[in-house]
Amino acid sequence: MLVRKIPTWQTTRRALTVTAVAAFVTGGAFLSADTASAATTLAGTCSGSVNGSMGDTVAIQGSSVKELVRKGAQDYVNSHLWTVATVWPNSLADTIAGKGALNVGQVPNAAGGTIPGTAVGSTVAAALKGANGLGVLDGTKNEVLSAVSANVAKSCGLTTIATNYVAPGQPGAGGTGAQQGGGTATGPGGSTGNLSNLNPGTAGGSGGTAPMRDYGGIPTATAGTAVAPGVRYPANGTLPGDATAPQVGVGDQAGQGADVRDAGNAQSLSSPAGPNDVQLPMLLAVIVLAGVTAGLVRTWVLRRAS
């Protein structure tokens, strides 16, 4: 039986080829995974709102800030006329337009957020760093970049909206029953129980409770549940305080006016004069008689004493 001998150099080359192919495939898989997990949301302009998933990178096109860059550089030249030959606003505008997409921020892990204009301006200035037309001196270059950044910041600013955000306590939000406002809480060892059975402030954390994350389960008055006035007071009934309706109370209220009935069973202090009532002349006679009697008694006492 003949066995073909393969030279050592051929064996080594084949092994290296297989290793390189495997490394390429593995690296490609990792790169594909990174690309899929890190999405980029491209905004149409540098201002307004942009929708994306939480964690997405937000980018703008360099062409959307082209005129802002041109104006910022031109304003600098107008105030520093000696730089007219070294600072080129048109060249800087073309340079930023050719940069393509510029990453200016990220969609936060919340319902929404903001990317301020200063962040957009800083990104634009960083993309223009080292470009032709910024001037000759380093100080001039820095001043031109600052002027461009400030002009971009004045006109830009984005509001991010997370399209896949789910508020805590809503269906599909996940989490424990306590997080969804279900009235239960997870205790040590994964056990659950009613929050009313736990004592707040217990040492060791075995029985303490934290504030609820969602108060949606607390009963509240909602629109459409109030009782209509027509149900509480039927059409053939009477309202409280109606003067034409009979009033329930103590005592006889017959013959009294509505104002007296509403105030209660009131009676007047004076009554009509009768034939047996004492009149004023008789009262005066009694007072005079009492005075005369007192004078006589005093005279009699003085005479006996003398």
WOKASUL-V551551 format. One line per field, one symbol per residue. psi: psi as a letter, one per 20 degrees, with the letter a starting at -180 (. if undefined). burial: + if it has 24 or more other C-alpha atoms within 12 Angstrom, else -. A space follows every 50 residues. Layout:
psi = ???
burial = ???
//
This chain:
psi = ppppppqhhhggggghgggggghggghhgghhghhhhnqppoqhrjrbqp prqpiqppqqphhijghhgggghhhgghimhijhiipnghghghghhiic pppibqprmrhraqorhhhgghgghhhipjqqjirgqhggghhghggggh hghhirpqppooijppqpiqpiiaarhhhjkijrqpapjjqqrphiiqoq jpqijhjqqqqqhpkiippqpqpiiqpqhhghnrhjaqqpjphiqpqpap rpjqiqrhhhghiamqqqhqrqprhjqprghhhhhhgghhggghgghggh ghghh.
burial = ---------------------------------------++++-+++-++ +++++++++++++++++++++++++++-----+--++++++++++++-+- ++++++++---++++++++++++++++++-+-+++-----++++++++++ ++++++++++++--+--+-------+++++++++++-------------- --------+-------------------------------------+--- ----------+--------------------------------------- ------
//
